[in-house]
Amino acid sequence: MVDTQTQYRKIKTEVDKAVIAVMESSAFINGKPVKDFAANLSAYLGVKHTIPCANGTDALQIAMMALDLQPGDEVITPSFTYVATTEVIALLRLTPVFVEVDPETFCMDPRSFENAITAKTKAVVPVHLYGHAAPMDEIMAIAKKHNLYVIEDNAQAIGSEYTSADGSVKKTGSIGHISATSFYPSKNLGGFGDGGALFTNDDGLAAKMTMIANHGQSRRYYHDVVGCNSRLDTIQAAILDIKLRELDGYIAARRAAADFYDKAFAGEPKLETPHRAAYSQHVFHQYTLKLTQPDNTAATRNALQEYLAAAGIPSMIYYPVPGHRQQMFAQSGVSPVDLPVTDRLTDQVISLPIHTEMDEEQQAFISGKVLEFFAQS
Ligand SMILES: *Cc1c(COP(=O)(O)O)cnc(C)c1O
């Protein structure tokens, strides 16, 4: 699905030098590269504050801890997302409220969001899924009307741009009150291990989140609020700072690979290629096809996956079980909801290999096998 080895080889000299410098300095925790990387990320995203932390899941958790929510407060989130978005809500004894996504963009449906708002709703977590931006104009307007916090889950879309109706362009992750991202190795900006970060333009929230990520201390051994221990290793920051300089190039490579697939699949009526809304610059963390014909059930999709596997081609179903059907939430007392769009998408989607190092020969082989499957079925 990804090729982080070839990617590493291209920046090996720089990365090795940076890692060795950290080892020689022994500043493994909160070393200078952590501050440098945070400053460079703030400039890149156009946000005031970047708070590095241990992983993307922690980032989401710390964001929610900073909002002073009470047990039972409701947080709205799409069901069609990675579990990390939603599990932290339940972990903090808040109530996740699952809503639908748009069947074309796979991102939160603003109407479904607005319909789910109650007196207990305090926050919403839109997800820029697969690298496509959620419709932030609508989401921000609804949130403002109902006085809700917006936490963007930008784990899959770092570097993506969102164009508002007024023509202004912002990076995803710089629009809500807080955003969270992940530097998991396969993410668009991936480290050589775990990592994550929080972003905000709000000075108060930044101070609070910095404190929470550091045992709730304002100064050493004085703990003002309940926090956790969530840090980005200096080694990871040093590596990520080098990779940040490559990010726009990585995005261009992913977009070129997506263009190749799009062209290859254009004539196949049984497939829908990823939608690209005019407001979103898709950064293709995933290239996700949808099987669209009524006779294309999950069984057809699964047969396609097996067909590809037999030819040595990996593929993934992101995600086979949506949030509202996960046992973990049933156990924590979340009310069942009916989300037919999400259920149908769960049966339709299949993600093909996409990364920064793909060549046309690989892509021609992969797309050829996909088309061969439909020609035979
Ligand atoms: C990867 C991911 C996360 C969590 O990131 P980790 O660093 O693995 O904890 C959260 N949300 C989404 C949508 C993700 O893809």
The ligand as an SDF file (V2000), in Angstrom:
LIG
                    3D

 15 15  0  0  0  0  0  0  0  0999 V2000
   -4.3690    7.8030   11.7110 C   0  0  0  0  0  0  0  0  0  0  0  0
   -5.6100    8.4940   12.1510 C   0  0  0  0  0  0  0  0  0  0  0  0
   -5.8100    8.9230   13.4800 C   0  0  0  0  0  0  0  0  0  0  0  0
   -4.9150    8.5570   14.6230 C   0  0  0  0  0  0  0  0  0  0  0  0
   -3.5850    8.7200   14.4860 O   0  0  0  0  0  0  0  0  0  0  0  0
   -2.5250    7.8380   15.3050 P   0  0  0  0  0  0  0  0  0  0  0  0
   -1.2760    8.6170   15.1730 O   0  0  0  0  0  0  0  0  0  0  0  0
   -2.4690    6.4970   14.6670 O   0  0  0  0  0  0  0  0  0  0  0  0
   -2.9830    7.7640   16.7190 O   0  0  0  0  0  0  0  0  0  0  0  0
   -6.9600    9.6350   13.7740 C   0  0  0  0  0  0  0  0  0  0  0  0
   -7.8790    9.9000   12.8240 N   0  0  0  0  0  0  0  0  0  0  0  0
   -7.7480    9.4780   11.5550 C   0  0  0  0  0  0  0  0  0  0  0  0
   -8.8120    9.8080   10.5700 C   0  0  0  0  0  0  0  0  0  0  0  0
   -6.6210    8.7520   11.1800 C   0  0  0  0  0  0  0  0  0  0  0  0
   -6.5000    8.3220    9.9150 O   0  0  0  0  0  0  0  0  0  0  0  0
  1  2  1  0
  2  3  1  0
  2 14  2  0
  3  4  1  0
  3 10  2  0
  4  5  1  0
  5  6  1  0
  6  7  2  0
  6  8  1  0
  6  9  1  0
 10 11  1  0
 11 12  2  0
 12 13  1  0
 12 14  1  0
 14 15  1  0
M  END
$$$$
